[in-house]
Amino acid sequence: MKTFKEWIDHHIKEMAIGKYELRGDWDTSKKIGAQTGFRSTNNNYSSKDMKLVSGKSGIERIKNRWLKTKNTWDLYFVRSNIASKFSEIGEVDSNWIKTNLQEDIQANPNAISIIYTGNAAGDRTPMTPWILAHRAAHTLFEGGMRSFALLLSDVLKKSTIAAYGIASDIQTNRPNLDRVLGILNSIGTMKSSTNNSIDRPGEFVHELVAQFLISGRIQFNSLPKNLLSSGTYHDNPDALNKQNIKRDVSRWEDEHPGVDVHSKAPGGGPHSVETYYQRLIAPYSDHKVKEIEEEKIKAGNAILQASIPELESSIQKICDSAVGKIYLM
C-alpha cells in the first residue's frame, strides 16, 4: 500500500506542479489561530479548505486544473499558529521562512514556489484550484502586475473610445466606477464576471491572471451594446442594477450582522432595514438605455480581441521572472 506522500508523488509527476507538500498540523480536530469578533481576523484554513487541499480528490482536482500553466510550481500549505499570522507577504527567502514559520523550505531554481498559510476569506471563498491561482496573482505579481494592469488599462481605453467615444479604464475614480465595472463584468468570461460579482477593477486583473494560469489563455466577451443614462455600460441593465443593490446591501449587512430585514435600524434610527433596501433600489430604478451603433461596438471589440496575445505575453513574462523565487501568499 502506498503512503500518502507516495500517492501525491505518483499523481503529480506529470503535472505543472513539481512539489505539493502539507506542513504543520493537519489534524482537523485541532483549531489553529485565534478567532475574534464575528469573523476570523487571522489567516486560517476552514474545514472545507482542509478537505480541498489535503484530501486525495482535492489534490487530483488541483492537478487537473493546473495542467495548462506553462511554468512548474511548487506548492506548500503550512498550517500552524505561527504561520497563520502571515499572509500576502510577497517574496521571501529560506532564512525568513525558517525564522518566521519555523519551516525548512528552499527555493527551486526551476520552479515558482508558493507558500499558502491559510485563507482569511474561507467563510466565503473556499480554496479551489481557481482561488489558489487568484491568490497567487495577489502577491506573486505585486511588482510586475503594475505593468500588466497599465497595459490592460490602455487596451480598455482604446476599445471604449472606439465603441462609445468615452475612455474607460481600470485606473478609474469613483464617479466612473460603475461604468467600468459594467464593462468588466460584460467582457469577462470567468464566473466572477458572468455572475456580475466583480466589484473592484483590481479583482478583474487578478481574475484574468487566474484565467491564464488555469486555462492557458485569456478570453473576452463582446463589449456591451447598451449605455445607461448614468454612464453605466451593460448588456443587461436590470441584472447590473440588482447586482449593485446586492453589493451595497451585502456591505451594510457585514457592518450590522444578525439584524432582521424588518427590524429597526441599529442605533435607534427611524428607518427600518426594509426601508433602507428600498432606498438602495431608488438610484437604479430610472435608468434610460441607449443602444450603441453596432459598427462602433465591432470596432471596439476588434481592438479588445487583438490585444489578447500581448496581454498573455505580459503575464507569462511575470511568471518567468518568478522562477527560482519563493512567495508567501
C-alpha positions in Angstrom: 0.0 0.0 0.0 1.3 3.5 -0.9 1.9 6.1 1.7 0.0 9.4 1.3 3.3 11.1 0.2 3.9 8.3 -2.4 0.3 8.8 -3.7 0.9 12.5 -4.1 4.2 12.0 -5.8 2.6 9.5 -8.2 -0.2 11.8 -9.2 1.8 15.0 -9.8 4.8 13.6 -11.6 3.4 14.8 -14.9 1.8 17.9 -13.6 2.9 21.5 -13.8 3.1 21.2 -10.0 6.6 20.0 -9.0 6.1 19.7 -5.3 2.9 19.5 -3.3 3.6 19.5 0.5 1.5 19.8 3.6 3.4 21.3 6.5 2.4 21.8 10.1 -0.6 20.2 11.9 -3.4 18.9 9.6 -5.4 17.3 12.4 -8.9 18.5 11.6 -9.9 18.2 15.3 -7.3 20.8 16.3 -8.1 24.5 15.9 -5.3 26.7 14.6 -5.3 30.5 15.1 -7.4 32.7 17.3 -11.0 33.9 16.5 -12.0 37.4 17.4 -15.3 39.2 16.6 -17.9 37.7 14.3 -15.3 36.8 11.7 -11.8 35.4 11.9 -9.2 38.2 11.9 -6.3 35.9 11.1 -5.3 33.7 8.2 -6.7 30.2 8.7 -7.9 27.1 6.9 -11.6 26.3 7.2 -12.7 22.6 7.4 -13.7 22.8 3.8 -10.3 24.3 2.8 -8.5 21.5 4.6 -10.5 18.9 2.6 -9.9 20.7 -0.7 -6.1 21.0 -0.3 -5.3 17.9 1.7 -7.8 15.2 0.5 -7.0 12.9 -2.4 -9.8 14.1 -4.5 -8.9 17.7 -3.8 -5.3 17.2 -4.9 -6.4 15.4 -8.0 -8.6 18.3 -8.9 -5.8 20.8 -8.4 -3.6 18.6 -10.6 -6.1 18.6 -13.4 -6.9 22.3 -13.2 -3.3 23.5 -13.2 -2.1 21.4 -16.1 -2.2 24.2 -18.6 0.1 26.6 -16.8 3.4 26.9 -18.7 5.7 27.0 -15.6 6.5 24.5 -12.9 5.0 25.3 -9.4 6.0 24.0 -6.0 3.0 24.4 -3.7 3.4 24.4 0.1 0.5 24.5 2.5 1.5 25.4 6.1 -0.9 25.1 8.9 0.3 26.3 12.3 -0.4 29.0 14.8 2.8 30.8 13.8 2.1 30.6 10.1 -1.5 31.9 10.5 -0.1 35.3 11.5 1.4 35.8 8.0 -0.4 36.3 4.6 0.3 38.0 1.3 3.9 38.9 2.3 5.3 38.5 -1.2 8.8 37.3 -2.0 10.6 35.7 0.9 13.8 33.6 1.3 14.6 30.4 3.2 16.1 32.3 6.1 12.9 34.4 6.5 10.8 31.2 6.4 13.0 29.4 9.0 12.8 32.4 11.3 9.1 33.3 11.0 7.4 30.0 10.1 9.9 27.6 11.6 9.9 25.5 8.4 12.7 24.5 6.1 11.6 25.4 2.5 14.3 26.0 -0.1 13.8 27.8 -3.4 13.7 25.6 -6.5 15.7 27.1 -9.4 13.4 25.5 -11.9 10.0 26.4 -10.3 7.9 29.1 -8.8 7.5 28.3 -5.1 4.3 29.3 -3.4 3.5 29.1 0.3 -0.1 29.2 1.5 -0.6 29.8 5.2 -4.4 29.8 5.2 -7.4 31.5 3.8 -8.8 34.6 5.6 -11.8 34.5 3.3 -12.6 30.9 3.9 -16.1 31.5 5.2 -17.0 33.0 1.7 -14.4 31.8 -0.8 -13.0 28.2 -0.4 -9.6 27.3 -1.7 -10.5 25.8 -5.0 -7.8 25.5 -7.8 -9.0 28.7 -9.3 -8.8 30.6 -6.0 -5.3 29.2 -5.4 -4.3 30.8 -8.8 -6.2 34.0 -7.9 -4.4 34.2 -4.6 -1.1 33.7 -6.3 -1.8 36.7 -8.5 -2.4 39.0 -5.5 1.1 38.6 -4.2 3.2 36.9 -6.8 2.6 39.8 -9.3 2.9 42.6 -6.8 5.9 44.1 -8.6 5.3 43.1 -12.2 1.5 43.4 -12.0 1.6 47.2 -12.5 2.9 46.8 -16.0 0.2 44.3 -16.9 -2.5 46.5 -15.3 -1.3 49.5 -17.2 -1.3 47.5 -20.4 -4.9 46.3 -19.8 -6.0 49.8 -18.9 -4.6 51.1 -22.2 -6.4 48.4 -24.1 -9.7 49.3 -22.4 -9.2 53.0 -23.1 -8.7 52.4 -26.8 -11.5 49.9 -27.2 -14.1 52.0 -25.3 -13.1 55.2 -27.2 -13.7 53.3 -30.4 -17.1 51.8 -29.2 -18.5 54.6 -27.1 -16.4 57.7 -27.7 -15.6 57.8 -24.0 -12.4 56.4 -22.4 -12.9 53.9 -19.7 -10.1 52.1 -17.9 -9.3 50.3 -14.7 -7.3 53.3 -13.3 -10.6 55.0 -12.5 -12.1 57.2 -9.9 -15.4 56.8 -8.0 -17.7 58.8 -10.5 -16.8 56.4 -13.3 -16.6 53.2 -11.2 -20.0 51.7 -12.1 -19.4 52.3 -15.8 -16.1 50.5 -15.7 -17.4 47.6 -13.6 -20.3 47.2 -16.0 -17.7 46.8 -18.9 -15.5 44.4 -16.9 -18.4 42.2 -15.9 -19.6 42.1 -19.5 -16.3 41.3 -21.2 -15.0 38.8 -18.6 -15.7 35.2 -19.4 -14.8 33.9 -15.9 -17.5 33.0 -13.4 -17.0 36.2 -11.3 -17.8 38.3 -14.3 -20.7 36.3 -15.7 -22.2 36.5 -12.2 -21.7 40.3 -12.2 -19.7 40.0 -9.0 -16.5 42.0 -9.9 -16.8 45.0 -7.6 -13.2 46.3 -7.9 -11.1 46.8 -11.1 -8.1 45.2 -9.4 -10.1 42.0 -8.8 -10.7 41.8 -12.6 -6.9 42.0 -13.1 -6.3 39.1 -10.7 -9.1 37.1 -12.3 -7.6 37.5 -15.7 -4.3 36.2 -14.3 -6.1 33.2 -12.7 -7.8 32.5 -16.0 -4.5 32.5 -17.9 -2.9 30.2 -15.3 -5.8 27.7 -15.2 -6.9 27.7 -18.9 -3.7 28.7 -20.6 -5.3 31.7 -22.3 -7.3 34.9 -21.9 -10.8 35.2 -23.3 -13.1 38.2 -23.7 -16.8 38.5 -24.4 -18.1 41.3 -26.6 -18.3 44.9 -25.3 -21.8 45.6 -24.1 -24.2 47.2 -26.6 -26.2 49.4 -24.2 -25.4 52.6 -22.5 -27.3 53.6 -19.4 -28.0 57.3 -18.9 -26.0 57.2 -15.7 -22.9 56.3 -17.8 -23.0 52.6 -16.8 -22.4 50.2 -19.7 -24.0 46.8 -19.6 -26.0 44.5 -21.9 -28.4 43.6 -19.1 -29.2 46.8 -17.1 -31.7 45.1 -14.8 -29.1 42.4 -13.8 -26.5 45.1 -13.2 -28.9 47.2 -11.1 -29.7 44.1 -9.0 -26.0 43.4 -8.6 -25.3 46.9 -7.4 -28.1 46.7 -4.9 -26.9 43.3 -3.7 -23.4 44.7 -3.3 -24.5 47.7 -1.3 -26.8 45.6 0.9 -24.1 43.0 1.5 -21.7 45.6 2.7 -24.3 47.0 5.0 -25.1 43.6 6.4 -21.5 42.9 7.0 -21.4 46.0 9.2 -24.6 45.1 11.0 -24.5 41.3 11.4 -27.7 39.5 12.6 -30.1 42.3 12.0 -33.5 41.2 10.7 -34.7 42.9 7.5 -37.9 44.1 9.2 -36.2 45.4 12.4 -35.4 48.9 13.3 -32.1 50.2 12.1 -29.3 49.9 14.7 -28.7 52.9 16.9 -32.4 53.7 17.2 -32.7 55.3 13.7 -36.2 56.0 12.3 -35.8 53.8 9.2 -36.2 50.0 9.2 -33.8 47.9 7.3 -36.6 47.2 4.8 -36.8 50.9 4.1 -33.1 51.0 3.7 -33.4 48.3 1.0 -36.0 50.4 -0.8 -33.7 53.4 -0.6 -30.9 51.4 -2.2 -33.1 50.5 -5.1 -34.2 54.0 -5.9 -31.0 55.3 -7.6 -31.1 52.4 -10.1 -34.8 52.4 -10.9 -35.0 55.2 -13.5 -32.1 54.5 -15.9 -32.7 55.0 -19.6 -31.0 52.8 -22.0 -29.3 53.9 -25.2 -28.2 51.4 -27.8 -24.8 51.9 -29.2 -24.2 51.6 -33.0 -23.2 48.0 -34.0 -20.3 49.2 -36.1 -18.8 51.1 -33.2 -19.1 48.0 -31.0 -17.4 45.9 -33.6 -14.5 48.4 -33.8 -14.1 48.3 -30.0 -14.2 44.5 -30.0 -11.6 44.3 -32.7 -9.2 46.3 -30.5 -10.0 44.2 -27.5 -9.6 40.8 -29.2 -6.3 41.9 -30.9 -4.8 42.7 -27.5 -5.1 39.2 -26.1 -1.7 37.9 -27.3 0.1 40.9 -25.8 -1.8 40.6 -22.5 -1.0 36.9 -22.3 2.7 37.6 -23.1 2.8 40.2 -20.3 1.5 37.6 -17.7 3.9 34.9 -18.9 6.9 37.3 -18.6 5.9 37.9 -14.9 5.7 34.2 -14.3 9.0 33.5 -15.9 10.7 36.2 -13.8 9.3 34.5 -10.7 11.0 31.1 -11.4 13.6 30.3 -8.7 11.9 32.5 -6.1 9.6 31.8 -3.1 6.4 33.8 -2.4 4.2 33.7 0.6 0.5 34.2 -0.2 
